[in-house]
Amino acid sequence: MNQYLNVLLSSLWETAAFSVVSAAISVAVVVLAGWSFLSAFGLVLLLESTGLMLVGGAMSFVTPATLRVISSLTRSRRSLTYEEYAKANRRAALFTMTGVLLFAESLVLAFTLG
């Protein structure tokens, strides 16, 4: 249970950091393209959340397969330990959870504006 709480807290911090970066990008879009700030902010949040969820999902599938490919290319019989597997899953969960939280933030923004 403790590991899930750590992932959630880390995801909240990353979500806050991504929101600050999204706001800065949105200001640049407002200045350069003349869009409204909230429209640009919502779009940037959606793009970031999509990317993070895709990366997190890919990481959860690719890590064991990558190790199998590397071990077959190097002809070693190294297998993934439980600690390595759990660490890779925590990293994938961090990306995915951050993407989900950013998506939820963009949904709240859309519902409050629309």
C-alpha positions in Angstrom: 0.0 0.0 0.0 2.9 2.3 0.8 4.3 2.1 -2.8 0.9 3.2 -4.2 0.8 6.2 -1.9 4.3 7.1 -3.0 3.4 6.8 -6.7 0.3 9.0 -6.1 2.3 11.7 -4.2 5.0 11.7 -6.9 2.4 11.9 -9.6 0.8 14.9 -7.9 4.1 16.7 -7.7 4.8 15.9 -11.4 1.3 17.0 -12.3 1.9 20.4 -10.6 5.2 20.7 -12.5 3.6 19.8 -15.8 0.8 22.3 -15.2 3.4 25.1 -14.6 5.1 24.2 -17.9 1.8 24.0 -19.6 0.9 27.5 -18.4 4.2 28.8 -19.7 3.6 27.2 -23.1 0.1 28.5 -23.2 1.3 32.0 -22.6 3.7 31.6 -25.6 0.8 30.3 -27.7 -1.4 33.3 -26.7 1.4 35.7 -27.7 2.3 34.0 -30.9 -1.0 32.7 -32.2 -3.6 34.9 -30.5 -5.5 32.0 -28.9 -7.3 32.4 -25.6 -5.2 31.3 -22.7 -7.7 28.7 -21.4 -8.1 27.1 -24.8 -4.3 26.8 -25.3 -3.9 25.6 -21.7 -6.5 22.8 -22.2 -4.9 21.7 -25.5 -1.4 21.6 -24.0 -2.7 19.6 -21.0 -4.4 17.1 -23.3 -1.3 16.7 -25.5 0.9 16.2 -22.4 -1.5 13.7 -20.8 -1.8 11.7 -24.0 2.0 11.5 -24.3 2.5 10.5 -20.7 -0.1 7.8 -20.7 1.3 6.3 -23.9 4.8 6.4 -22.6 3.7 4.8 -19.3 1.7 2.1 -21.0 4.6 1.4 -23.4 7.1 1.2 -20.5 4.9 -1.4 -18.7 4.8 -3.7 -21.8 8.3 -3.1 -23.1 10.5 -3.6 -20.0 10.3 -7.4 -19.8 10.4 -7.7 -23.6 13.4 -5.5 -23.9 15.3 -7.6 -21.4 14.4 -10.7 -23.3 15.7 -9.2 -26.6 18.9 -7.9 -25.0 19.6 -11.3 -23.3 19.0 -13.1 -26.6 21.3 -10.8 -28.5 24.0 -11.1 -25.9 23.3 -14.8 -25.4 23.1 -14.3 -21.7 20.6 -16.1 -19.4 19.9 -13.1 -17.2 16.3 -12.8 -16.0 14.5 -9.9 -14.6 14.6 -9.9 -10.8 11.5 -9.0 -8.8 13.0 -5.7 -7.6 13.9 -4.7 -11.2 10.4 -5.6 -12.4 8.7 -3.7 -9.5 10.9 -0.7 -10.1 10.1 -0.6 -13.8 6.4 -1.0 -13.0 6.6 1.9 -10.5 8.2 4.1 -13.2 5.5 3.2 -15.7 2.8 3.8 -13.1 4.2 7.2 -12.4 4.0 8.3 -16.0 0.6 6.8 -16.4 -0.8 8.3 -13.2 0.6 11.7 -14.1 -1.1 11.5 -17.5 -4.4 10.5 -16.0 -4.2 13.4 -13.5 -3.4 15.9 -16.3 -6.3 14.5 -18.3 -8.6 15.0 -15.3 -7.3 18.5 -14.9 -8.2 19.3 -18.5 -11.6 17.7 -18.1 -12.3 19.9 -15.1 -11.2 22.9 -17.1 -13.4 21.9 -20.0 -16.5 21.4 -17.8 -16.0 24.7 -15.9 -15.7 26.6 -19.2 -18.2 24.8 -21.3 
